[in-house]
Amino acid sequence: MEAGIVGLPNVGKSTLFNALTMSNAAASENYPFCTIEPNEGIVSVPDDRLHRITKFIVPKKVIPATLKLVDIAGIVKGASEGEGLGNKFLSHIRQVDAILQVVRCFEDEDVTHVSGAVDPISDISIIEMELMLADIESLENALGKAQRTAKSGDKDAKLRVTVIQKCLEHLATEVPLRKLDLNDMERSAISSYGLLTAKPILYVANVGEDDLLGESELATRVRKHAETVGAGLVAVCAKIESEIAELEPEERAEMLESVGLAEPALAVLAREAYRTLGLESYFTAGEKEVRAWTIPAGATGPQAAGVIHSDFERGFIRVEVYTLDDLETHHTEVAIRKAGKLRVEGKNYIVRDGDICHFLFNV
């Protein structure tokens, strides 16, 4: 699962991406970081629950969940018709699972806005419209083929035609596809098209140094828009975050205190991006390592086990589960077991966010 960072030129998109990657590169060696390509990176997802676990189970290393981010070229008006990098950026967005749209919410005479004036809602509208136009083109191109196949009596093609037409009617109202109610079969019928406006979105308000909490009029407008469309919002000052990311841990703490932040806003952003992707974490804990494992919300015991190794899913027998609250109350797994708090769950168990698990399997 990965998220793509998009935005108009000069909104701070690449500054934000670079800050995210720098902050992870400077982190403890137990927190993995790597750059895959110049515009791609793997960042850790800060999770205080890992630290709380290690108070009682002391491991040799701690491994957090990670998230792949892609810095996508700046979008310009007319991109769906080939302006700017056109199809190149569209193809990159099709490959990601969620969109993080960076929106400029600060005034700076030295940083020219592509439209001549800072208007975050206009920026959001431009990108949304370009993505909708691209989706319309994709669906119209797919419709003819689906209709020809449907004439042979192919049931899947008939469903595809119906869903494509439903999507086109919805887009004609200038509303993104993420607001269209589709059932699982309908979503599956068009899943191969990589429709851009069907992807979940998180707005990132790039605020000024005097508005770190995102309380300015510009940021407030974006927050209200996000609430209206059911999306999340994180306020980040990319300039300050890039400075914080370059500091050593001790200096970083001092700077955070000086600007009135409890933690880097990038940590909040990573967690919100994780949530936007529909992801959760469960933990394994032992002397070798304490580790967060990434699963989609609603994963069963075998599916969660398969994240560790496919053999675990194939040979799944049961999972032993306890909670962080259990650990903080009883301090050891032995005490948890004696207190009757360690649960044994089968193949139909839906793993919960924050579960601490031991999988039993046989291959």
C-alpha positions as CSV (number, residue, x, y, z in Angstrom):
1,M,0.0,0.0,0.0
2,E,1.3,3.4,-0.9
3,A,0.2,7.0,-0.9
4,G,1.0,9.7,-3.6
5,I,1.8,13.3,-2.6
6,V,0.2,15.6,-5.2
7,G,-0.3,19.3,-5.5
8,L,0.1,22.3,-7.7
9,P,3.6,23.7,-8.3
10,N,5.2,25.7,-5.5
11,V,2.9,24.5,-2.7
12,G,5.7,22.8,-0.8
13,K,5.1,19.3,-1.9
14,S,8.7,18.2,-2.5
15,T,9.8,20.1,0.6
16,L,7.4,18.0,2.6
17,F,8.5,14.8,1.0
18,N,12.1,15.6,1.6
19,A,11.4,16.4,5.2
20,L,9.6,13.1,5.7
21,T,12.5,11.1,4.2
22,M,15.2,13.1,6.1
23,S,13.4,12.6,9.4
24,N,13.4,8.8,8.9
25,A,17.0,8.8,7.7
26,A,18.0,10.5,10.9
27,A,16.0,8.2,13.1
28,S,17.3,5.3,15.2
29,E,18.8,2.4,13.1
30,N,16.0,0.3,14.4
31,Y,13.6,2.4,12.3
32,P,14.1,1.3,8.7
33,F,14.4,3.8,6.0
34,C,15.3,3.5,2.4
35,T,15.0,5.5,-0.8
36,I,13.6,3.4,-3.6
37,E,13.9,6.0,-6.4
38,P,14.6,9.8,-6.2
39,N,10.8,10.4,-5.9
40,E,9.9,7.4,-3.7
41,G,10.6,6.6,-0.1
42,I,9.7,4.3,2.8
43,V,8.9,6.1,6.0
44,S,8.2,4.8,9.5
45,V,4.8,5.3,11.2
46,P,5.4,6.6,14.7
47,D,3.5,4.6,17.3
48,D,3.8,5.2,21.0
49,R,2.4,1.8,21.7
50,L,5.8,0.3,20.7
51,H,7.5,2.2,23.4
52,R,4.9,1.2,25.9
53,I,5.4,-2.5,25.1
54,T,9.2,-2.2,25.5
55,K,8.8,-1.1,29.1
56,F,7.8,-4.7,30.0
57,I,9.3,-6.7,27.1
58,V,12.8,-5.5,26.4
59,P,13.9,-6.4,22.9
60,K,17.1,-6.2,20.9
61,K,15.4,-4.0,18.4
62,V,12.1,-2.2,17.7
63,I,10.6,-2.2,14.2
64,P,7.7,0.2,13.5
65,A,5.2,-0.1,10.6
66,T,6.2,1.6,7.4
67,L,4.5,3.5,4.6
68,K,5.6,4.0,1.0
69,L,5.2,7.6,-0.2
70,V,5.6,8.7,-3.8
71,D,6.4,12.4,-4.7
72,I,4.4,12.9,-7.8
73,A,5.2,15.8,-10.3
74,G,3.3,19.0,-9.8
75,I,-0.1,19.1,-11.4
76,V,-1.2,22.0,-13.6
77,K,-4.5,23.1,-15.0
78,G,-5.1,21.2,-18.3
79,A,-3.0,18.2,-17.2
80,S,-5.7,15.8,-18.2
81,E,-5.3,17.1,-21.8
82,G,-1.5,16.8,-21.7
83,E,-0.4,20.1,-20.1
84,G,2.7,20.0,-18.0
85,L,3.7,16.4,-17.5
86,G,0.2,15.3,-18.3
87,N,-0.2,11.5,-18.7
88,K,3.1,10.9,-16.7
89,F,1.7,12.3,-13.5
90,L,-1.7,10.6,-14.1
91,S,0.0,7.2,-14.5
92,H,1.9,7.7,-11.2
93,I,-1.3,8.5,-9.4
94,R,-3.1,5.5,-10.8
95,Q,-0.4,3.3,-9.2
96,V,-1.0,4.6,-5.6
97,D,-3.7,3.6,-3.2
98,A,-4.4,7.0,-1.6
99,I,-3.7,10.6,-2.4
100,L,-2.1,13.2,0.0
101,Q,-2.9,16.6,-1.5
102,V,-0.6,19.4,-0.3
103,V,-2.4,22.7,-0.3
104,R,-0.6,26.0,0.2
105,C,-2.0,27.9,3.2
106,F,0.6,30.6,3.6
107,E,1.5,33.9,2.1
108,D,5.0,34.6,0.9
109,E,6.0,37.2,-1.7
110,D,9.2,35.3,-2.5
111,V,7.3,32.1,-3.5
112,T,5.2,32.7,-6.6
113,H,1.8,30.9,-6.7
114,V,1.1,29.3,-10.1
115,S,-2.3,31.0,-10.2
116,G,-1.1,34.4,-9.1
117,A,-2.9,34.3,-5.7
118,V,-3.1,32.0,-2.7
119,D,-6.5,30.3,-2.8
120,P,-6.4,26.8,-1.4
121,I,-10.0,25.9,-2.3
122,S,-9.3,26.9,-5.9
123,D,-6.2,24.7,-5.8
124,I,-8.2,21.8,-4.6
125,S,-10.8,22.3,-7.3
126,I,-8.2,22.5,-10.1
127,I,-6.7,19.1,-9.1
128,E,-10.0,17.5,-8.4
129,M,-11.3,18.6,-11.8
130,E,-8.2,17.3,-13.6
131,L,-8.5,13.9,-11.9
132,M,-12.3,13.8,-12.8
133,L,-11.6,14.6,-16.4
134,A,-9.0,11.9,-16.5
135,D,-11.4,9.4,-15.0
136,I,-14.1,10.3,-17.6
137,E,-11.6,9.7,-20.4
138,S,-10.6,6.3,-18.9
139,L,-14.2,5.2,-18.5
140,E,-15.3,6.4,-21.9
141,N,-12.4,4.5,-23.5
142,A,-13.3,1.3,-21.5
143,L,-17.0,1.5,-22.2
144,G,-16.9,0.6,-25.9
145,K,-14.8,-2.5,-25.2
146,A,-17.1,-3.6,-22.4
147,Q,-20.2,-3.1,-24.5
148,R,-18.7,-5.2,-27.4
149,T,-17.9,-8.0,-24.9
150,A,-21.3,-7.8,-23.3
151,K,-23.0,-8.4,-26.6
152,S,-21.7,-12.0,-26.5
153,G,-23.6,-12.5,-23.2
154,D,-20.6,-12.2,-20.9
155,K,-22.1,-11.5,-17.4
156,D,-19.0,-9.8,-16.1
157,A,-18.9,-7.5,-19.1
158,K,-22.6,-6.6,-18.6
159,L,-21.9,-5.7,-15.0
160,R,-18.9,-3.7,-16.1
161,V,-21.0,-1.7,-18.6
162,T,-23.6,-0.9,-15.9
163,V,-20.9,0.2,-13.4
164,I,-19.1,2.3,-16.0
165,Q,-22.3,4.1,-17.0
166,K,-23.1,4.6,-13.3
167,C,-19.7,6.2,-12.7
168,L,-19.9,8.5,-15.8
169,E,-23.4,9.7,-14.6
170,H,-21.9,10.5,-11.2
171,L,-18.9,12.3,-12.6
172,A,-21.2,14.4,-14.8
173,T,-22.3,16.0,-11.6
174,E,-18.7,17.1,-10.9
175,V,-18.5,14.9,-7.8
176,P,-15.5,12.5,-7.2
177,L,-16.1,8.8,-7.4
178,R,-15.0,8.3,-3.8
179,K,-18.5,9.7,-3.0
180,L,-20.3,7.2,-5.1
181,D,-21.8,4.2,-3.3
182,L,-20.6,1.0,-4.9
183,N,-20.9,-2.6,-3.6
184,D,-18.0,-5.0,-3.6
185,M,-18.9,-6.6,-6.9
186,E,-19.2,-3.2,-8.6
187,R,-15.9,-2.0,-7.2
188,S,-14.2,-5.2,-8.4
189,A,-15.7,-4.8,-11.9
190,I,-13.8,-1.5,-12.4
191,S,-10.8,-2.0,-10.1
192,S,-8.3,-2.5,-13.0
193,Y,-8.9,1.0,-14.3
194,G,-7.1,2.7,-11.4
195,L,-9.7,5.5,-11.2
196,L,-8.2,8.5,-9.6
197,T,-11.1,10.1,-7.8
198,A,-12.1,6.8,-6.3
199,K,-9.0,6.8,-4.2
200,P,-9.2,8.1,-0.6
201,I,-7.7,11.5,0.0
202,L,-6.0,13.3,2.9
203,Y,-5.5,17.1,2.7
204,V,-2.2,18.5,3.9
205,A,-2.4,22.2,4.7
206,N,1.1,23.6,4.3
207,V,0.9,26.5,6.8
208,G,3.2,29.4,7.6
209,E,5.7,29.5,10.5
210,D,3.2,31.7,12.5
211,D,0.3,29.2,12.1
212,L,1.7,25.8,13.1
213,L,-1.7,24.6,14.4
214,G,-3.4,25.5,11.2
215,E,-5.8,28.1,12.6
216,S,-5.5,30.8,9.9
217,E,-8.3,31.7,7.6
218,L,-6.7,29.8,4.7
219,A,-6.2,26.6,6.7
220,T,-9.7,26.9,8.2
221,R,-11.2,27.0,4.7
222,V,-9.4,23.7,3.9
223,R,-10.5,22.1,7.1
224,K,-14.1,23.0,6.5
225,H,-13.8,21.6,2.9
226,A,-12.3,18.4,4.2
227,E,-15.1,18.0,6.7
228,T,-17.7,18.5,4.0
229,V,-16.2,15.8,1.8
230,G,-15.4,13.4,4.6
231,A,-11.6,13.6,4.3
232,G,-8.9,14.1,6.9
233,L,-6.6,17.1,7.2
234,V,-3.2,17.6,8.8
235,A,-1.6,21.1,9.2
236,V,2.1,21.0,8.5
237,C,4.7,23.8,8.1
238,A,7.0,22.1,5.6
239,K,9.7,24.7,6.1
240,I,10.0,24.1,9.9
241,E,9.5,20.4,9.6
242,S,12.5,20.2,7.2
243,E,14.6,22.1,9.7
244,I,13.5,19.8,12.5
245,A,14.2,16.7,10.5
246,E,17.9,17.7,10.0
247,L,18.5,18.0,13.8
248,E,19.9,15.4,16.2
249,P,17.2,13.9,18.5
250,E,18.2,16.1,21.5
251,E,18.2,19.3,19.4
252,R,15.0,18.2,17.8
253,A,13.3,18.0,21.1
254,E,14.5,21.4,22.1
255,M,13.2,23.0,18.8
256,L,9.9,21.3,19.2
257,E,9.5,22.7,22.7
258,S,10.5,26.2,21.4
259,V,7.8,26.2,18.7
260,G,5.2,24.6,21.0
261,L,4.8,21.2,19.3
262,A,4.6,18.0,21.3
263,E,5.9,16.0,18.3
264,P,6.8,16.7,14.7
265,A,3.7,17.3,12.5
266,L,5.2,14.8,10.2
267,A,4.5,12.1,12.7
268,V,0.9,13.1,12.7
269,L,0.9,13.1,8.9
270,A,2.4,9.6,8.7
271,R,-0.3,8.2,11.1
272,E,-3.1,9.9,9.2
273,A,-1.8,8.7,5.9
274,Y,-1.7,5.2,7.4
275,R,-5.3,5.6,8.5
276,T,-6.4,7.0,5.1
277,L,-5.1,3.9,3.5
278,G,-7.4,1.8,5.7
279,L,-4.4,0.2,7.5
280,E,-4.0,-1.0,11.1
281,S,-1.2,-2.5,13.2
282,Y,-0.9,-5.5,15.3
283,F,2.3,-6.3,17.3
284,T,4.6,-9.3,18.0
285,A,6.7,-8.9,21.1
286,G,9.7,-10.9,22.3
287,E,13.3,-10.6,23.3
288,K,14.5,-10.6,19.7
289,E,12.2,-7.8,18.6
290,V,9.1,-5.8,19.2
291,R,7.5,-5.2,15.9
292,A,4.4,-3.5,14.3
293,W,2.9,-5.4,11.4
294,T,0.6,-3.7,8.8
295,I,-2.8,-5.2,7.9
296,P,-5.9,-3.8,6.3
297,A,-8.7,-3.1,8.7
298,G,-10.9,-6.2,9.0
299,A,-8.1,-8.8,8.4
300,T,-8.7,-12.3,9.8
301,G,-6.2,-14.2,11.9
302,P,-4.8,-16.2,9.0
303,Q,-4.5,-13.0,6.8
304,A,-2.7,-11.2,9.6
305,A,-0.3,-14.2,10.0
306,G,0.4,-14.2,6.3
307,V,1.9,-10.7,6.6
308,I,4.8,-12.3,8.5
309,H,5.1,-15.3,6.1
310,S,2.8,-17.0,3.7
311,D,3.5,-20.3,5.5
312,F,1.9,-18.8,8.6
313,E,-1.4,-18.2,6.7
314,R,-1.4,-21.5,4.9
315,G,-0.8,-23.5,8.1
316,F,-2.6,-21.3,10.5
317,I,-4.0,-23.2,13.6
318,R,-4.8,-20.4,16.1
319,V,-3.6,-17.1,17.5
320,E,-3.0,-16.2,21.1
321,V,-3.9,-12.6,21.7
322,Y,-3.7,-10.1,24.5
323,T,-3.8,-6.3,24.7
324,L,-1.4,-3.6,25.7
325,D,-3.7,-2.8,28.6
326,D,-3.3,-6.4,29.7
327,L,0.4,-6.0,29.5
328,E,0.5,-2.7,31.5
329,T,-1.8,-4.3,34.2
330,H,0.0,-7.6,34.6
331,H,3.5,-6.7,33.3
332,T,4.4,-10.2,31.9
333,E,2.9,-12.7,29.4
334,V,3.1,-15.3,32.1
335,A,1.0,-13.2,34.5
336,I,-1.4,-12.4,31.7
337,R,-1.9,-16.1,31.0
338,K,-2.4,-16.8,34.8
339,A,-5.0,-14.0,35.0
340,G,-7.0,-15.7,32.2
341,K,-6.5,-12.6,29.9
342,L,-4.7,-14.4,27.1
343,R,-7.3,-15.3,24.5
344,V,-7.1,-18.1,22.0
345,E,-8.8,-17.2,18.7
346,G,-9.4,-19.2,15.5
347,K,-9.5,-18.6,11.7
348,N,-12.5,-16.3,11.8
349,Y,-11.1,-13.9,14.4
350,I,-10.9,-10.3,13.1
351,V,-7.6,-9.0,14.3
352,R,-8.0,-5.6,16.1
353,D,-5.7,-2.6,15.9
354,G,-3.2,-2.9,18.7
355,D,-3.5,-6.6,19.4
356,I,-0.3,-8.4,20.6
357,C,-0.2,-11.8,18.9
358,H,1.5,-15.2,18.9
359,F,0.6,-17.3,15.9
360,L,0.5,-21.1,16.0
361,F,0.8,-22.8,12.6
362,N,1.8,-26.1,11.1
363,V,3.0,-26.6,7.5
